[in-house]
Amino acid sequence: MISSGTMVEFETIDSEEITFGNEFIEVARKRAISEDGENIFLSLTRGYFADDGSRRYKSNFSIPRDSDVIEFITDTLPEMNE
């Protein structure tokens, strides 16, 4: 666990994204590194492309790498789309 008040560096290990219109959603596996240790987690990020083509991020949601949590999300999302 990384404590508050500690400088944290984030590293993207792997990512995939889908673009829709001028926006995108990125699914990534990231690593948070601090002097207290490191934590690997999953991240869902929504953003858009600015006029100059640069990426702008609007919101981010992290998901623990817990098989029960991931299974719940992957089972529930299709049901919510019906």
URVEN-V482632 format. One record per residue. N is the residue number from 1. SS is DSSP state (a for helix, b for strand, c for the rest). Layout:
n/ss
N/SS
N/SS
This chain:
n/ss
1/c
2/c
3/c
4/c
5/c
6/c
7/c
8/c
9/b
10/b
11/b
12/b
13/b
14/b
15/b
16/b
17/b
18/b
19/b
20/b
21/c
22/c
23/b
24/b
25/b
26/b
27/b
28/b
29/b
30/b
31/b
32/b
33/b
34/b
35/c
36/c
37/b
38/b
39/b
40/b
41/b
42/b
43/b
44/b
45/b
46/b
47/b
48/b
49/b
50/c
51/c
52/c
53/c
54/c
55/b
56/b
57/b
58/b
59/b
60/b
61/b
62/b
63/b
64/c
65/c
66/c
67/a
68/a
69/a
70/a
71/a
72/a
73/a
74/a
75/a
76/a
77/a
78/a
79/a
80/a
81/c
82/c
